[in-house]
Amino acid sequence: MLVDSGADYTLLPHVYAAHLGIQLDSESHAFDTMGIGGSERVFLLRHWPMRLGLWERKIPLGFLTRNDIPPLLGRQTCLETFKLTLFRHRTIFSMR
């Protein structure tokens, strides 16, 4: 995943929902958002379990209607809970 400090939510391409067994129409809250690429529809799951190394969180996870974007690791309940260091082409996560 790309670390995206400008992304409010962690976002995945639409096709990942099928791989994870998620029915977006019935299990998510849909809304429109604006970004660099224009307006997008996001299907949001409010509490999805994630693990990064030894750390586990329940984060909001969004799926876009398109598949041509990379998976993005966003701020809300995810990046904002870690100390994030970008140094010499390395990304280091640690507890605050």
C-alpha positions in Angstrom: 0.0 0.0 0.0 1.1 3.6 -0.5 1.3 5.7 2.6 -0.9 8.7 1.7 -0.8 11.4 4.4 -3.2 13.5 2.3 -5.9 10.8 2.3 -8.6 11.0 5.0 -9.4 7.3 4.7 -7.6 4.1 3.7 -8.9 3.4 0.2 -8.8 0.3 -2.0 -9.8 -0.2 -5.6 -13.3 -1.6 -6.2 -12.1 -5.1 -7.2 -10.6 -5.7 -3.7 -14.1 -5.9 -2.2 -14.9 -9.1 -4.1 -11.5 -10.6 -3.0 -12.4 -9.8 0.6 -16.0 -11.1 0.2 -17.6 -7.7 0.9 -21.0 -6.8 -0.6 -20.6 -3.1 -1.0 -24.2 -2.3 -1.7 -25.5 -3.9 1.6 -22.5 -3.6 3.9 -21.2 0.0 3.3 -22.2 3.6 3.6 -21.8 5.3 0.2 -20.9 9.0 -0.3 -19.2 11.3 -2.8 -15.9 12.9 -2.2 -13.5 15.3 -4.0 -9.8 14.6 -4.6 -7.0 15.5 -7.0 -8.6 13.4 -9.7 -12.1 14.9 -9.2 -15.2 13.6 -7.7 -15.4 9.9 -6.6 -17.9 7.7 -5.0 -16.6 5.9 -1.9 -18.2 2.9 -0.2 -17.1 3.0 3.4 -16.9 0.3 6.0 -16.7 2.0 9.4 -14.7 -0.6 11.4 -12.5 -3.0 9.4 -9.8 -4.9 11.1 -6.2 -4.3 9.9 -2.8 -5.4 11.1 0.5 -3.7 10.5 3.3 -5.8 11.9 2.3 -6.5 15.5 -0.2 -3.6 15.7 -3.9 -4.2 15.1 -6.5 -1.5 14.6 -10.2 -1.3 13.4 -10.1 1.4 10.8 -12.6 3.0 8.3 -12.0 1.4 5.0 -13.2 2.8 1.7 -13.6 1.3 -1.7 -13.7 3.4 -4.9 -15.9 2.6 -7.9 -12.7 2.3 -10.0 -9.8 -0.1 -10.2 -7.1 2.1 -11.6 -5.8 3.5 -8.3 -3.3 1.9 -6.0 -4.3 0.9 -2.4 -3.8 4.0 -0.2 -3.1 3.9 3.6 -4.9 7.0 4.9 -4.9 9.0 8.1 -8.2 8.4 10.0 -7.7 5.9 12.8 -4.7 4.5 11.0 -1.7 6.8 10.1 -2.8 9.2 12.8 -2.3 6.6 15.5 1.4 6.0 14.6 4.5 8.0 14.6 5.4 7.9 10.9 8.9 8.6 9.8 9.9 8.9 6.1 13.7 8.8 5.9 16.0 7.8 3.0 13.3 6.0 1.0 12.1 4.1 4.1 8.8 4.3 5.9 9.1 3.6 9.6 6.0 3.1 11.8 6.3 3.3 15.6 4.1 4.0 18.6 3.9 7.6 19.8 
